[in-house]
Amino acid sequence: MEQELIKPESTPRGSSQAFSPLGCFIAASGVTLLAFCLWGAAAVTTVWAFSKLLGLPDMLTNGLMVLSLVPAIIATIWTAGRAWHVERRLAQHQDIDVPVFDLWHYFKKAS
């Protein structure tokens, strides 16, 4: 079975695309919230499981849960910057570039 590649006769105008600053913000914030929920849930459940396995008191478990959210927040900050960067590149009809794993790289002012 052969498949035919269908191409438009002309490139659609930029205004006909679904990209806008509001659309980019909504998409980036959705990814950011999803990342925070997943990283946070993974961190908290891991701490809870190990504390129950080791028999730690509840006060210590709660403190460790709060501490485990620090890496989740750091990962969420990076994800927010990366998502906004990718959405802007897609809105400018550019390819997605290779991720840079530096926390504040995507928040620096573009020159």
mmCIF file of the C-alpha atoms, coordinates in Angstrom:
data_MODEL
# 
_entry.id   MODEL 
# 
loop_
_atom_site.group_PDB 
_atom_site.id 
_atom_site.type_symbol 
_atom_site.label_atom_id 
_atom_site.label_alt_id 
_atom_site.label_comp_id 
_atom_site.label_asym_id 
_atom_site.label_entity_id 
_atom_site.label_seq_id 
_atom_site.pdbx_PDB_ins_code 
_atom_site.Cartn_x 
_atom_site.Cartn_y 
_atom_site.Cartn_z 
_atom_site.occupancy 
_atom_site.B_iso_or_equiv 
_atom_site.pdbx_formal_charge 
_atom_site.auth_seq_id 
_atom_site.auth_comp_id 
_atom_site.auth_asym_id 
_atom_site.auth_atom_id 
_atom_site.pdbx_PDB_model_num 
ATOM 1   C CA . MET A 1 1   ? 0.000  0.000  0.000  1.00 0.00 ? 1   MET A CA 1 
ATOM 2   C CA . GLU A 1 2   ? 1.525  3.251  -1.098 1.00 0.00 ? 2   GLU A CA 1 
ATOM 3   C CA . GLN A 1 3   ? 0.991  6.510  0.673  1.00 0.00 ? 3   GLN A CA 1 
ATOM 4   C CA . GLU A 1 4   ? 0.950  9.807  -1.103 1.00 0.00 ? 4   GLU A CA 1 
ATOM 5   C CA . LEU A 1 5   ? 2.467  12.856 0.521  1.00 0.00 ? 5   LEU A CA 1 
ATOM 6   C CA . ILE A 1 6   ? -0.047 15.672 0.314  1.00 0.00 ? 6   ILE A CA 1 
ATOM 7   C CA . LYS A 1 7   ? 1.421  19.165 0.202  1.00 0.00 ? 7   LYS A CA 1 
ATOM 8   C CA . PRO A 1 8   ? -0.541 22.417 0.128  1.00 0.00 ? 8   PRO A CA 1 
ATOM 9   C CA . GLU A 1 9   ? -0.377 24.373 -3.126 1.00 0.00 ? 9   GLU A CA 1 
ATOM 10  C CA . SER A 1 10  ? 1.004  27.381 -1.283 1.00 0.00 ? 10  SER A CA 1 
ATOM 11  C CA . THR A 1 11  ? 2.326  28.057 2.187  1.00 0.00 ? 11  THR A CA 1 
ATOM 12  C CA . PRO A 1 12  ? -0.452 29.324 4.481  1.00 0.00 ? 12  PRO A CA 1 
ATOM 13  C CA . ARG A 1 13  ? -0.165 32.919 5.640  1.00 0.00 ? 13  ARG A CA 1 
ATOM 14  C CA . GLY A 1 14  ? 1.245  33.489 9.112  1.00 0.00 ? 14  GLY A CA 1 
ATOM 15  C CA . SER A 1 15  ? -1.985 35.003 10.361 1.00 0.00 ? 15  SER A CA 1 
ATOM 16  C CA . SER A 1 16  ? -3.926 31.900 9.363  1.00 0.00 ? 16  SER A CA 1 
ATOM 17  C CA . GLN A 1 17  ? -1.838 29.795 11.711 1.00 0.00 ? 17  GLN A CA 1 
ATOM 18  C CA . ALA A 1 18  ? -3.013 29.125 15.265 1.00 0.00 ? 18  ALA A CA 1 
ATOM 19  C CA . PHE A 1 19  ? 0.072  30.775 16.783 1.00 0.00 ? 19  PHE A CA 1 
ATOM 20  C CA . SER A 1 20  ? -0.329 33.900 18.847 1.00 0.00 ? 20  SER A CA 1 
ATOM 21  C CA . PRO A 1 21  ? 1.298  35.131 22.039 1.00 0.00 ? 21  PRO A CA 1 
ATOM 22  C CA . LEU A 1 22  ? -1.785 33.973 23.959 1.00 0.00 ? 22  LEU A CA 1 
ATOM 23  C CA . GLY A 1 23  ? -1.723 30.552 22.289 1.00 0.00 ? 23  GLY A CA 1 
ATOM 24  C CA . CYS A 1 24  ? 1.991  30.192 23.018 1.00 0.00 ? 24  CYS A CA 1 
ATOM 25  C CA . PHE A 1 25  ? 1.389  31.138 26.653 1.00 0.00 ? 25  PHE A CA 1 
ATOM 26  C CA . ILE A 1 26  ? -1.475 28.673 27.049 1.00 0.00 ? 26  ILE A CA 1 
ATOM 27  C CA . ALA A 1 27  ? 0.525  25.827 25.526 1.00 0.00 ? 27  ALA A CA 1 
ATOM 28  C CA . ALA A 1 28  ? 3.658  26.600 27.550 1.00 0.00 ? 28  ALA A CA 1 
ATOM 29  C CA . SER A 1 29  ? 1.724  26.995 30.802 1.00 0.00 ? 29  SER A CA 1 
ATOM 30  C CA . GLY A 1 30  ? -0.095 23.715 30.197 1.00 0.00 ? 30  GLY A CA 1 
ATOM 31  C CA . VAL A 1 31  ? 3.178  21.868 29.750 1.00 0.00 ? 31  VAL A CA 1 
ATOM 32  C CA . THR A 1 32  ? 4.603  23.607 32.821 1.00 0.00 ? 32  THR A CA 1 
ATOM 33  C CA . LEU A 1 33  ? 1.658  22.627 35.028 1.00 0.00 ? 33  LEU A CA 1 
ATOM 34  C CA . LEU A 1 34  ? 1.810  19.064 33.751 1.00 0.00 ? 34  LEU A CA 1 
ATOM 35  C CA . ALA A 1 35  ? 5.542  18.876 34.478 1.00 0.00 ? 35  ALA A CA 1 
ATOM 36  C CA . PHE A 1 36  ? 5.076  20.240 37.999 1.00 0.00 ? 36  PHE A CA 1 
ATOM 37  C CA . CYS A 1 37  ? 2.306  17.759 38.759 1.00 0.00 ? 37  CYS A CA 1 
ATOM 38  C CA . LEU A 1 38  ? 4.282  14.790 37.461 1.00 0.00 ? 38  LEU A CA 1 
ATOM 39  C CA . TRP A 1 39  ? 7.633  15.740 39.038 1.00 0.00 ? 39  TRP A CA 1 
ATOM 40  C CA . GLY A 1 40  ? 5.933  16.690 42.316 1.00 0.00 ? 40  GLY A CA 1 
ATOM 41  C CA . ALA A 1 41  ? 3.886  13.516 42.495 1.00 0.00 ? 41  ALA A CA 1 
ATOM 42  C CA . ALA A 1 42  ? 6.944  11.373 41.736 1.00 0.00 ? 42  ALA A CA 1 
ATOM 43  C CA . ALA A 1 43  ? 9.011  13.151 44.403 1.00 0.00 ? 43  ALA A CA 1 
ATOM 44  C CA . VAL A 1 44  ? 6.350  12.997 47.114 1.00 0.00 ? 44  VAL A CA 1 
ATOM 45  C CA . THR A 1 45  ? 5.395  9.365  46.498 1.00 0.00 ? 45  THR A CA 1 
ATOM 46  C CA . THR A 1 46  ? 9.038  8.284  46.463 1.00 0.00 ? 46  THR A CA 1 
ATOM 47  C CA . VAL A 1 47  ? 9.679  9.964  49.809 1.00 0.00 ? 47  VAL A CA 1 
ATOM 48  C CA . TRP A 1 48  ? 6.465  8.540  51.254 1.00 0.00 ? 48  TRP A CA 1 
ATOM 49  C CA . ALA A 1 49  ? 7.315  4.998  50.122 1.00 0.00 ? 49  ALA A CA 1 
ATOM 50  C CA . PHE A 1 50  ? 10.847 5.106  51.531 1.00 0.00 ? 50  PHE A CA 1 
ATOM 51  C CA . SER A 1 51  ? 9.727  6.674  54.799 1.00 0.00 ? 51  SER A CA 1 
ATOM 52  C CA . LYS A 1 52  ? 7.072  3.979  55.301 1.00 0.00 ? 52  LYS A CA 1 
ATOM 53  C CA . LEU A 1 53  ? 9.610  1.318  54.376 1.00 0.00 ? 53  LEU A CA 1 
ATOM 54  C CA . LEU A 1 54  ? 12.105 2.654  56.924 1.00 0.00 ? 54  LEU A CA 1 
ATOM 55  C CA . GLY A 1 55  ? 9.442  3.472  59.540 1.00 0.00 ? 55  GLY A CA 1 
ATOM 56  C CA . LEU A 1 56  ? 10.256 7.203  59.802 1.00 0.00 ? 56  LEU A CA 1 
ATOM 57  C CA . PRO A 1 57  ? 7.990  9.410  61.944 1.00 0.00 ? 57  PRO A CA 1 
ATOM 58  C CA . ASP A 1 58  ? 5.350  11.500 60.201 1.00 0.00 ? 58  ASP A CA 1 
ATOM 59  C CA . MET A 1 59  ? 7.023  14.833 61.055 1.00 0.00 ? 59  MET A CA 1 
ATOM 60  C CA . LEU A 1 60  ? 10.241 13.743 59.352 1.00 0.00 ? 60  LEU A CA 1 
ATOM 61  C CA . THR A 1 61  ? 8.289  12.361 56.398 1.00 0.00 ? 61  THR A CA 1 
ATOM 62  C CA . ASN A 1 62  ? 6.515  15.693 55.908 1.00 0.00 ? 62  ASN A CA 1 
ATOM 63  C CA . GLY A 1 63  ? 9.799  17.590 56.072 1.00 0.00 ? 63  GLY A CA 1 
ATOM 64  C CA . LEU A 1 64  ? 11.391 15.260 53.535 1.00 0.00 ? 64  LEU A CA 1 
ATOM 65  C CA . MET A 1 65  ? 8.386  15.703 51.247 1.00 0.00 ? 65  MET A CA 1 
ATOM 66  C CA . VAL A 1 66  ? 8.841  19.457 51.294 1.00 0.00 ? 66  VAL A CA 1 
ATOM 67  C CA . LEU A 1 67  ? 12.566 19.059 50.579 1.00 0.00 ? 67  LEU A CA 1 
ATOM 68  C CA . SER A 1 68  ? 11.839 16.658 47.728 1.00 0.00 ? 68  SER A CA 1 
ATOM 69  C CA . LEU A 1 69  ? 9.805  19.344 45.991 1.00 0.00 ? 69  LEU A CA 1 
ATOM 70  C CA . VAL A 1 70  ? 12.935 21.472 45.452 1.00 0.00 ? 70  VAL A CA 1 
ATOM 71  C CA . PRO A 1 71  ? 14.203 19.359 42.511 1.00 0.00 ? 71  PRO A CA 1 
ATOM 72  C CA . ALA A 1 72  ? 10.655 19.223 41.156 1.00 0.00 ? 72  ALA A CA 1 
ATOM 73  C CA . ILE A 1 73  ? 10.442 23.022 41.208 1.00 0.00 ? 73  ILE A CA 1 
ATOM 74  C CA . ILE A 1 74  ? 13.844 23.338 39.529 1.00 0.00 ? 74  ILE A CA 1 
ATOM 75  C CA . ALA A 1 75  ? 12.796 20.925 36.781 1.00 0.00 ? 75  ALA A CA 1 
ATOM 76  C CA . THR A 1 76  ? 9.527  22.825 36.383 1.00 0.00 ? 76  THR A CA 1 
ATOM 77  C CA . ILE A 1 77  ? 11.332 26.153 35.971 1.00 0.00 ? 77  ILE A CA 1 
ATOM 78  C CA . TRP A 1 78  ? 13.525 24.662 33.239 1.00 0.00 ? 78  TRP A CA 1 
ATOM 79  C CA . THR A 1 79  ? 10.479 23.086 31.561 1.00 0.00 ? 79  THR A CA 1 
ATOM 80  C CA . ALA A 1 80  ? 8.655  26.429 31.568 1.00 0.00 ? 80  ALA A CA 1 
ATOM 81  C CA . GLY A 1 81  ? 11.548 28.182 29.852 1.00 0.00 ? 81  GLY A CA 1 
ATOM 82  C CA . ARG A 1 82  ? 12.019 25.400 27.327 1.00 0.00 ? 82  ARG A CA 1 
ATOM 83  C CA . ALA A 1 83  ? 8.286  25.224 26.517 1.00 0.00 ? 83  ALA A CA 1 
ATOM 84  C CA . TRP A 1 84  ? 8.080  28.979 25.948 1.00 0.00 ? 84  TRP A CA 1 
ATOM 85  C CA . HIS A 1 85  ? 11.226 28.861 23.786 1.00 0.00 ? 85  HIS A CA 1 
ATOM 86  C CA . VAL A 1 86  ? 9.841  26.015 21.662 1.00 0.00 ? 86  VAL A CA 1 
ATOM 87  C CA . GLU A 1 87  ? 6.459  27.691 21.243 1.00 0.00 ? 87  GLU A CA 1 
ATOM 88  C CA . ARG A 1 88  ? 8.106  30.923 20.071 1.00 0.00 ? 88  ARG A CA 1 
ATOM 89  C CA . ARG A 1 89  ? 10.262 29.006 17.560 1.00 0.00 ? 89  ARG A CA 1 
ATOM 90  C CA . LEU A 1 90  ? 7.218  27.182 16.215 1.00 0.00 ? 90  LEU A CA 1 
ATOM 91  C CA . ALA A 1 91  ? 5.338  30.469 15.886 1.00 0.00 ? 91  ALA A CA 1 
ATOM 92  C CA . GLN A 1 92  ? 8.247  31.828 13.818 1.00 0.00 ? 92  GLN A CA 1 
ATOM 93  C CA . HIS A 1 93  ? 8.102  28.704 11.585 1.00 0.00 ? 93  HIS A CA 1 
ATOM 94  C CA . GLN A 1 94  ? 11.492 27.479 12.771 1.00 0.00 ? 94  GLN A CA 1 
ATOM 95  C CA . ASP A 1 95  ? 12.655 24.004 13.699 1.00 0.00 ? 95  ASP A CA 1 
ATOM 96  C CA . ILE A 1 96  ? 12.986 22.920 17.313 1.00 0.00 ? 96  ILE A CA 1 
ATOM 97  C CA . ASP A 1 97  ? 16.594 23.141 18.468 1.00 0.00 ? 97  ASP A CA 1 
ATOM 98  C CA . VAL A 1 98  ? 18.590 20.901 20.776 1.00 0.00 ? 98  VAL A CA 1 
ATOM 99  C CA . PRO A 1 99  ? 17.725 21.478 24.463 1.00 0.00 ? 99  PRO A CA 1 
ATOM 100 C CA . VAL A 1 100 ? 20.250 23.288 26.656 1.00 0.00 ? 100 VAL A CA 1 
ATOM 101 C CA . PHE A 1 101 ? 20.205 21.899 30.185 1.00 0.00 ? 101 PHE A CA 1 
ATOM 102 C CA . ASP A 1 102 ? 21.027 25.147 31.970 1.00 0.00 ? 102 ASP A CA 1 
ATOM 103 C CA . LEU A 1 103 ? 18.402 26.370 34.426 1.00 0.00 ? 103 LEU A CA 1 
ATOM 104 C CA . TRP A 1 104 ? 18.315 30.017 33.368 1.00 0.00 ? 104 TRP A CA 1 
ATOM 105 C CA . HIS A 1 105 ? 19.369 29.640 29.701 1.00 0.00 ? 105 HIS A CA 1 
ATOM 106 C CA . TYR A 1 106 ? 15.872 30.188 28.291 1.00 0.00 ? 106 TYR A CA 1 
ATOM 107 C CA . PHE A 1 107 ? 15.168 33.168 30.539 1.00 0.00 ? 107 PHE A CA 1 
ATOM 108 C CA . LYS A 1 108 ? 18.148 35.226 29.355 1.00 0.00 ? 108 LYS A CA 1 
ATOM 109 C CA . LYS A 1 109 ? 17.382 38.190 27.149 1.00 0.00 ? 109 LYS A CA 1 
ATOM 110 C CA . ALA A 1 110 ? 17.778 37.221 23.480 1.00 0.00 ? 110 ALA A CA 1 
ATOM 111 C CA . SER A 1 111 ? 20.331 39.374 21.722 1.00 0.00 ? 111 SER A CA 1 
# 
